[in-house]
Amino acid sequence: MISLRHKITHPATKPFQTNASAEPASFFSKDNLLWIVLSLKETVTGVLLPLVDIGTDFVTAITHFIWGHYGWGALTILFIWLPGFVAAVAISVRGLRKNFTFQRLINYLIVLAALPFLYPIIQILV
């Protein structure tokens, strides 16, 4: 048994020594606050605002259909759908220019059909 007077000290087991002039570590340090502020900004501008935007667009379209304004409802849905359609056309044209085969045509037609509806969700996730 080792007595307390002859305690073995190893460099890895020495107590942590701090510099007296250094600031104590705090949760509210400059780096942590910057990270918190940037995370909140990215969450609000990258997730919450697009969700609210797309949600209000759908609510507006449904409201138009309920009130019998089918033209306005269709235009609202069209403007939700249009950016995804443009992106799908660009992806399809660029993909079919490389090597045109029937299988690639089928694949890009699926992209052309699905992307306009998935684009708002993809926009939020990316």
JOCOR-V809039 format. One record per run of one state. SS is the DSSP state (h for helix, s for strand, l for the rest). FROM is the first residue (numbers start at 0). LEN is the number of residues. If there is no record, write none. Layout:
ss | from | len
SS | FROM | LEN
SS | FROM | LEN
This chain:
ss | from | len
l | 0 | 3
h | 3 | 3
l | 6 | 4
h | 10 | 3
l | 13 | 16
h | 29 | 37
l | 66 | 3
h | 69 | 29
l | 98 | 3
h | 101 | 24
l | 125 | 1
